[in-house]
Amino acid sequence: MNRVTENLPEQLPVAVYGSLRSGAGNSMLWRRLTGTNTRGLGTAEDVQLRFQHEGFPYAHSQTGSDAVVEVIEAASPEVWGELIRRLDRLESHPTFYRRTQRTVRFESGETITAWVYLIDHDPQVRRLTPVPGNDWATIDPFVNTNPPAAGCARCGARNLPIIGHAAECGR
């Protein structure tokens, strides 16, 4: 096994909902990492966003509640390893937020499985104020509600799932 990728979770897209969304303060953690791409916005099933102040949201499981998320992908296992280490460190996984798999639905109807960071172990979170529309962009004016998809560095193609495109363009 490659030392760079050993002991990592399954390589899935990551659904982000707050300060990691494009335009928000922590989005540079993944935007500056070569080989990451946004797939755009979708909704994470059974996820409720709440907040105590305008700094950042908390997310927890709630049946029937779908949160607006941005989906991030990594181009390779090496990029994935660095991405997930950065996000786990920011979210204090597994002591504060816990990385959990959720279904994400895109406007097209397509569904994928993605990692999302939830704080289900703290019952106090459910007492916080629900985020209007379950979309952090209603609170944070810097969140980009139409995130730009990064283009392929070789051919310039845009709005592609980054995984699989490398073989198509010969990169």
Buried (B, 14 or more C-beta within 10 A) or exposed (E): EEEEBEEBEEBBBBBBBBBBBBBBBBBEBBBEBEBBBBBBBBBBBBBBBBBEEEEBBBBBBBEEBBBBBBBBBBBBEEBBBBBBEBBBEBBEBEEEBBBBEBBBBBEEEEEBEBBBBBBBEEEEBBEBEBBEEBBBBBBBEEBBEEBEBBEBEEEEEEEBEBBEBBEEEEE
